[in-house]
Amino acid sequence: MLKEAGWNDKDDNGVLENAKNEEFKVVLKYPVGDKTREQSASIIQKMLKDVGVKVELQSMRFSTLMDQVVGNHGFICILKM
């Protein structure tokens, strides 16, 4: 599906790029101190790397994360467990 959408690893660096040579990268934010979410973030990062998506992990205090998600709607996707 990613290839059909125009994403290819044009430079063989393991990360997909689009027609404008922009890397497919996302930021995954999670609350620090939550062992389940910390472990899940690493697993998600590895799984997405395997298909060519670069994932930057950002841990932060839960209150800061909620300010960004609820207060500013600063997200594209939320992973609920």
N, CA, C and O atoms as CSV, one atom per row, in Angstrom:
chain,resi,resn,atom,element,x,y,z
A,1,MET,N,N,0.816,-1.194,0.000
A,1,MET,CA,C,0.000,0.000,0.000
A,1,MET,C,C,0.857,1.255,0.000
A,1,MET,O,O,0.514,2.241,-0.653
A,2,LEU,N,N,1.974,1.229,0.728
A,2,LEU,CA,C,2.822,2.418,0.759
A,2,LEU,C,C,3.423,2.708,-0.611
A,2,LEU,O,O,3.479,3.863,-1.033
A,3,LYS,N,N,3.872,1.665,-1.308
A,3,LYS,CA,C,4.411,1.866,-2.664
A,3,LYS,C,C,3.341,2.408,-3.597
A,3,LYS,O,O,3.601,3.298,-4.407
A,4,GLU,N,N,2.144,1.867,-3.478
A,4,GLU,CA,C,1.040,2.335,-4.320
A,4,GLU,C,C,0.722,3.802,-4.048
A,4,GLU,O,O,0.249,4.517,-4.931
A,5,ALA,N,N,0.983,4.244,-2.825
A,5,ALA,CA,C,0.737,5.638,-2.449
A,5,ALA,C,C,1.920,6.546,-2.792
A,5,ALA,O,O,1.891,7.743,-2.502
A,6,GLY,N,N,2.968,5.973,-3.413
A,6,GLY,CA,C,4.093,6.791,-3.857
A,6,GLY,C,C,5.288,6.834,-2.927
A,6,GLY,O,O,6.197,7.639,-3.128
A,7,TRP,N,N,5.303,5.977,-1.906
A,7,TRP,CA,C,6.419,5.945,-0.962
A,7,TRP,C,C,7.393,4.836,-1.344
A,7,TRP,O,O,7.005,3.673,-1.458
A,8,ASN,N,N,8.672,5.202,-1.545
A,8,ASN,CA,C,9.724,4.260,-1.915
A,8,ASN,C,C,11.013,4.623,-1.197
A,8,ASN,O,O,11.240,5.785,-0.859
A,9,ASP,N,N,11.850,3.630,-0.967
A,9,ASP,CA,C,13.181,3.878,-0.379
A,9,ASP,C,C,14.141,4.169,-1.524
A,9,ASP,O,O,14.847,3.279,-1.998
A,10,LYS,N,N,14.159,5.402,-1.956
A,10,LYS,CA,C,14.909,5.805,-3.147
A,10,LYS,C,C,16.421,5.774,-2.949
A,10,LYS,O,O,17.165,5.548,-3.904
A,11,ASP,N,N,16.880,5.998,-1.719
A,11,ASP,CA,C,18.327,6.079,-1.481
A,11,ASP,C,C,18.861,4.901,-0.667
A,11,ASP,O,O,19.993,4.938,-0.187
A,12,ASP,N,N,18.050,3.865,-0.514
A,12,ASP,CA,C,18.464,2.637,0.186
A,12,ASP,C,C,18.954,2.870,1.617
A,12,ASP,O,O,19.857,2.178,2.087
A,13,ASN,N,N,18.354,3.847,2.309
A,13,ASN,CA,C,18.747,4.099,3.701
A,13,ASN,C,C,17.768,3.465,4.692
A,13,ASN,O,O,17.909,3.639,5.902
A,14,GLY,N,N,16.781,2.733,4.182
A,14,GLY,CA,C,15.823,2.064,5.050
A,14,GLY,C,C,14.597,2.888,5.390
A,14,GLY,O,O,13.705,2.416,6.095
A,15,VAL,N,N,14.545,4.137,4.886
A,15,VAL,CA,C,13.408,5.020,5.162
A,15,VAL,C,C,12.741,5.382,3.836
A,15,VAL,O,O,13.414,5.742,2.870
A,16,LEU,N,N,11.427,5.283,3.800
A,16,LEU,CA,C,10.671,5.615,2.596
A,16,LEU,C,C,10.663,7.119,2.349
A,16,LEU,O,O,10.671,7.919,3.285
A,17,GLU,N,N,10.649,7.486,1.071
A,17,GLU,CA,C,10.544,8.887,0.670
A,17,GLU,C,C,9.408,9.012,-0.336
A,17,GLU,O,O,9.070,8.060,-1.041
A,18,ASN,N,N,8.821,10.218,-0.387
A,18,ASN,CA,C,7.768,10.474,-1.368
A,18,ASN,C,C,8.371,11.099,-2.622
A,18,ASN,O,O,9.593,11.178,-2.752
A,19,ALA,N,N,7.526,11.541,-3.536
A,19,ALA,CA,C,7.988,12.117,-4.796
A,19,ALA,C,C,8.818,13.384,-4.589
A,19,ALA,O,O,9.629,13.739,-5.444
A,20,LYS,N,N,8.621,14.064,-3.466
A,20,LYS,CA,C,9.387,15.278,-3.158
A,20,LYS,C,C,10.647,14.963,-2.355
A,20,LYS,O,O,11.321,15.871,-1.868
A,21,ASN,N,N,10.966,13.662,-2.217
A,21,ASN,CA,C,12.117,13.184,-1.438
A,21,ASN,C,C,12.005,13.498,0.052
A,21,ASN,O,O,13.020,13.599,0.742
A,22,GLU,N,N,10.770,13.654,0.557
A,22,GLU,CA,C,10.536,13.847,1.990
A,22,GLU,C,C,10.438,12.478,2.646
A,22,GLU,O,O,9.723,11.599,2.165
A,23,GLU,N,N,11.162,12.305,3.750
A,23,GLU,CA,C,11.124,11.035,4.462
A,23,GLU,C,C,9.779,10.829,5.146
A,23,GLU,O,O,9.131,11.777,5.589
A,24,PHE,N,N,9.383,9.568,5.216
A,24,PHE,CA,C,8.175,9.193,5.950
A,24,PHE,C,C,8.596,9.085,7.409
A,24,PHE,O,O,9.186,8.088,7.823
A,25,LYS,N,N,8.287,10.119,8.182
A,25,LYS,CA,C,8.677,10.110,9.590
A,25,LYS,C,C,7.537,10.640,10.448
A,25,LYS,O,O,6.768,11.512,10.044
A,26,VAL,N,N,7.462,10.085,11.633
A,26,VAL,CA,C,6.432,10.484,12.585
A,26,VAL,C,C,7.065,10.643,13.961
A,26,VAL,O,O,8.139,10.107,14.236
A,27,VAL,N,N,6.384,11.380,14.808
A,27,VAL,CA,C,6.792,11.532,16.201
A,27,VAL,C,C,5.769,10.803,17.057
A,27,VAL,O,O,4.568,11.050,16.946
A,28,LEU,N,N,6.242,9.914,17.902
A,28,LEU,CA,C,5.372,9.171,18.808
A,28,LEU,C,C,5.653,9.659,20.227
A,28,LEU,O,O,6.727,9.421,20.781
A,29,LYS,N,N,4.678,10.336,20.795
A,29,LYS,CA,C,4.809,10.876,22.144
A,29,LYS,C,C,4.095,9.961,23.122
A,29,LYS,O,O,3.025,9.429,22.828
A,30,TYR,N,N,4.697,9.787,24.284
A,30,TYR,CA,C,4.102,8.908,25.293
A,30,TYR,C,C,4.495,9.402,26.682
A,30,TYR,O,O,5.512,10.078,26.836
A,31,PRO,N,N,3.693,9.067,27.693
A,31,PRO,CA,C,3.985,9.543,29.048
A,31,PRO,C,C,5.135,8.772,29.686
A,31,PRO,O,O,5.181,7.542,29.646
A,32,VAL,N,N,6.043,9.512,30.263
A,32,VAL,CA,C,7.176,8.908,30.972
A,32,VAL,C,C,6.659,8.254,32.251
A,32,VAL,O,O,5.744,8.762,32.899
A,33,GLY,N,N,7.255,7.132,32.598
A,33,GLY,CA,C,6.867,6.456,33.831
A,33,GLY,C,C,5.774,5.420,33.660
A,33,GLY,O,O,5.459,4.692,34.601
A,34,ASP,N,N,5.193,5.344,32.474
A,34,ASP,CA,C,4.170,4.338,32.189
A,34,ASP,C,C,4.867,3.203,31.435
A,34,ASP,O,O,5.063,3.285,30.223
A,35,LYS,N,N,5.234,2.160,32.149
A,35,LYS,CA,C,6.048,1.075,31.580
A,35,LYS,C,C,5.389,0.433,30.361
A,35,LYS,O,O,6.071,0.114,29.387
A,36,THR,N,N,4.078,0.242,30.404
A,36,THR,CA,C,3.387,-0.375,29.277
A,36,THR,C,C,3.523,0.477,28.026
A,36,THR,O,O,3.821,-0.038,26.949
A,37,ARG,N,N,3.306,1.769,28.167
A,37,ARG,CA,C,3.402,2.658,27.000
A,37,ARG,C,C,4.852,2.840,26.554
A,37,ARG,O,O,5.112,2.977,25.359
A,38,GLU,N,N,5.795,2.844,27.489
A,38,GLU,CA,C,7.212,2.926,27.118
A,38,GLU,C,C,7.611,1.712,26.284
A,38,GLU,O,O,8.272,1.852,25.255
A,39,GLN,N,N,7.209,0.525,26.725
A,39,GLN,CA,C,7.521,-0.692,25.980
A,39,GLN,C,C,6.797,-0.707,24.642
A,39,GLN,O,O,7.370,-1.093,23.624
A,40,SER,N,N,5.551,-0.292,24.646
A,40,SER,CA,C,4.767,-0.263,23.406
A,40,SER,C,C,5.386,0.699,22.394
A,40,SER,O,O,5.432,0.396,21.202
A,41,ALA,N,N,5.856,1.841,22.853
A,41,ALA,CA,C,6.467,2.822,21.957
A,41,ALA,C,C,7.676,2.221,21.247
A,41,ALA,O,O,7.844,2.414,20.043
A,42,SER,N,N,8.507,1.504,21.971
A,42,SER,CA,C,9.689,0.872,21.360
A,42,SER,C,C,9.290,-0.200,20.355
A,42,SER,O,O,9.907,-0.326,19.297
A,43,ILE,N,N,8.272,-0.962,20.680
A,43,ILE,CA,C,7.799,-2.014,19.766
A,43,ILE,C,C,7.231,-1.388,18.496
A,43,ILE,O,O,7.511,-1.853,17.391
A,44,ILE,N,N,6.436,-0.337,18.654
A,44,ILE,CA,C,5.850,0.354,17.507
A,44,ILE,C,C,6.956,0.939,16.633
A,44,ILE,O,O,6.903,0.838,15.407
A,45,GLN,N,N,7.959,1.551,17.266
A,45,GLN,CA,C,9.080,2.125,16.519
A,45,GLN,C,C,9.764,1.051,15.671
A,45,GLN,O,O,10.050,1.276,14.495
A,46,LYS,N,N,10.024,-0.108,16.261
A,46,LYS,CA,C,10.688,-1.206,15.544
A,46,LYS,C,C,9.819,-1.713,14.396
A,46,LYS,O,O,10.316,-1.929,13.291
A,47,MET,N,N,8.534,-1.901,14.649
A,47,MET,CA,C,7.643,-2.413,13.614
A,47,MET,C,C,7.548,-1.443,12.432
A,47,MET,O,O,7.556,-1.867,11.276
A,48,LEU,N,N,7.460,-0.165,12.721
A,48,LEU,CA,C,7.373,0.818,11.644
A,48,LEU,C,C,8.701,0.958,10.904
A,48,LEU,O,O,8.718,1.186,9.695
A,49,LYS,N,N,9.806,0.823,11.622
A,49,LYS,CA,C,11.120,0.852,10.964
A,49,LYS,C,C,11.230,-0.281,9.948
A,49,LYS,O,O,11.810,-0.108,8.876
A,50,ASP,N,N,10.675,-1.430,10.288
A,50,ASP,CA,C,10.727,-2.592,9.404
A,50,ASP,C,C,10.018,-2.356,8.069
A,50,ASP,O,O,10.324,-3.018,7.077
A,51,VAL,N,N,9.066,-1.409,8.043
A,51,VAL,CA,C,8.374,-1.098,6.789
A,51,VAL,C,C,8.811,0.249,6.209
A,51,VAL,O,O,8.204,0.741,5.258
A,52,GLY,N,N,9.864,0.845,6.781
A,52,GLY,CA,C,10.447,2.047,6.201
A,52,GLY,C,C,9.985,3.365,6.776
A,52,GLY,O,O,10.206,4.413,6.170
A,53,VAL,N,N,9.348,3.336,7.932
A,53,VAL,CA,C,8.878,4.577,8.558
A,53,VAL,C,C,9.805,4.928,9.724
A,53,VAL,O,O,10.030,4.111,10.617
A,54,LYS,N,N,10.333,6.135,9.705
A,54,LYS,CA,C,11.204,6.611,10.787
A,54,LYS,C,C,10.321,7.144,11.913
A,54,LYS,O,O,9.438,7.969,11.677
A,55,VAL,N,N,10.558,6.675,13.132
A,55,VAL,CA,C,9.762,7.089,14.287
A,55,VAL,C,C,10.680,7.714,15.329
A,55,VAL,O,O,11.618,7.078,15.810
A,56,GLU,N,N,10.399,8.959,15.667
A,56,GLU,CA,C,11.107,9.633,16.757
A,56,GLU,C,C,10.262,9.476,18.014
A,56,GLU,O,O,9.094,9.863,18.036
A,57,LEU,N,N,10.850,8.912,19.050
A,57,LEU,CA,C,10.146,8.739,20.320
A,57,LEU,C,C,10.383,9.951,21.210
A,57,LEU,O,O,11.512,10.421,21.350
A,58,GLN,N,N,9.310,10.451,21.807
A,58,GLN,CA,C,9.400,11.573,22.745
A,58,GLN,C,C,8.602,11.228,23.994
A,58,GLN,O,O,7.376,11.116,23.960
A,59,SER,N,N,9.322,11.062,25.089
A,59,SER,CA,C,8.628,10.852,26.353
A,59,SER,C,C,8.467,12.189,27.060
A,59,SER,O,O,9.323,13.069,26.960
A,60,MET,N,N,7.369,12.325,27.767
A,60,MET,CA,C,7.108,13.571,28.483
A,60,MET,C,C,6.157,13.315,29.640
A,60,MET,O,O,5.513,12.269,29.718
A,61,ARG,N,N,6.082,14.279,30.528
A,61,ARG,CA,C,5.142,14.148,31.643
A,61,ARG,C,C,3.730,14.017,31.101
A,61,ARG,O,O,3.392,14.596,30.069
A,62,PHE,N,N,2.918,13.256,31.801
A,62,PHE,CA,C,1.542,13.018,31.361
A,62,PHE,C,C,0.789,14.328,31.199
A,62,PHE,O,O,0.048,14.497,30.230
A,63,SER,N,N,0.967,15.261,32.131
A,63,SER,CA,C,0.243,16.536,32.057
A,63,SER,C,C,0.637,17.327,30.806
A,63,SER,O,O,-0.210,17.969,30.185
A,64,THR,N,N,1.903,17.282,30.443
A,64,THR,CA,C,2.369,17.965,29.229
A,64,THR,C,C,1.757,17.322,27.991
A,64,THR,O,O,1.307,18.008,27.073
A,65,LEU,N,N,1.751,16.001,27.985
A,65,LEU,CA,C,1.156,15.273,26.863
A,65,LEU,C,C,-0.326,15.618,26.719
A,65,LEU,O,O,-0.808,15.855,25.612
A,66,MET,N,N,-1.036,15.645,27.829
A,66,MET,CA,C,-2.463,15.970,27.781
A,66,MET,C,C,-2.706,17.403,27.330
A,66,MET,O,O,-3.670,17.674,26.613
A,67,ASP,N,N,-1.831,18.330,27.747
A,67,ASP,CA,C,-1.948,19.711,27.270
A,67,ASP,C,C,-1.858,19.761,25.745
A,67,ASP,O,O,-2.613,20.484,25.094
A,68,GLN,N,N,-0.930,18.989,25.181
A,68,GLN,CA,C,-0.752,18.982,23.731
A,68,GLN,C,C,-1.916,18.307,23.022
A,68,GLN,O,O,-2.353,18.762,21.965
A,69,VAL,N,N,-2.414,17.235,23.596
A,69,VAL,CA,C,-3.486,16.469,22.953
A,69,VAL,C,C,-4.839,17.145,23.142
A,69,VAL,O,O,-5.545,17.404,22.167
A,70,VAL,N,N,-5.199,17.428,24.374
A,70,VAL,CA,C,-6.520,17.966,24.674
A,70,VAL,C,C,-6.564,19.478,24.475
A,70,VAL,O,O,-7.473,20.003,23.831
A,71,GLY,N,N,-5.589,20.162,25.025
A,71,GLY,CA,C,-5.598,21.618,24.971
A,71,GLY,C,C,-5.350,22.185,23.590
A,71,GLY,O,O,-6.041,23.110,23.165
A,72,ASN,N,N,-4.363,21.637,22.878
A,72,ASN,CA,C,-3.964,22.201,21.587
A,72,ASN,C,C,-4.360,21.336,20.395
A,72,ASN,O,O,-4.153,21.719,19.244
A,73,HIS,N,N,-4.923,20.180,20.677
A,73,HIS,CA,C,-5.241,19.221,19.612
A,73,HIS,C,C,-4.016,18.977,18.738
A,73,HIS,O,O,-4.116,18.865,17.516
A,74,GLY,N,N,-2.847,18.895,19.399
A,74,GLY,CA,C,-1.584,18.706,18.696
A,74,GLY,C,C,-1.264,17.248,18.447
A,74,GLY,O,O,-0.277,16.726,18.964
A,75,PHE,N,N,-2.095,16.589,17.656
A,75,PHE,CA,C,-1.873,15.190,17.352
A,75,PHE,C,C,-2.543,14.832,16.034
A,75,PHE,O,O,-3.422,15.545,15.549
A,76,ILE,N,N,-2.115,13.728,15.475
A,76,ILE,CA,C,-2.758,13.196,14.281
A,76,ILE,C,C,-3.467,11.895,14.634
A,76,ILE,O,O,-4.530,11.585,14.095
A,77,CYS,N,N,-2.870,11.147,15.538
A,77,CYS,CA,C,-3.422,9.849,15.899
A,77,CYS,C,C,-3.158,9.600,17.374
A,77,CYS,O,O,-2.126,10.012,17.903
A,78,ILE,N,N,-4.082,8.932,18.032
A,78,ILE,CA,C,-3.920,8.593,19.430
A,78,ILE,C,C,-3.988,7.079,19.558
A,78,ILE,O,O,-4.890,6.442,19.013
A,79,LEU,N,N,-3.033,6.507,20.277
A,79,LEU,CA,C,-3.033,5.080,20.559
A,79,LEU,C,C,-3.574,4.889,21.962
A,79,LEU,O,O,-2.970,5.338,22.936
A,80,LYS,N,N,-4.712,4.221,22.063
A,80,LYS,CA,C,-5.341,3.981,23.353
A,80,LYS,C,C,-5.155,2.524,23.733
A,80,LYS,O,O,-5.308,1.633,22.898
A,81,MET,N,N,-4.830,2.287,24.973
A,81,MET,CA,C,-4.666,0.910,25.431
A,81,MET,C,C,-5.577,0.644,26.577
A,81,MET,O,O,-5.590,-0.466,27.110
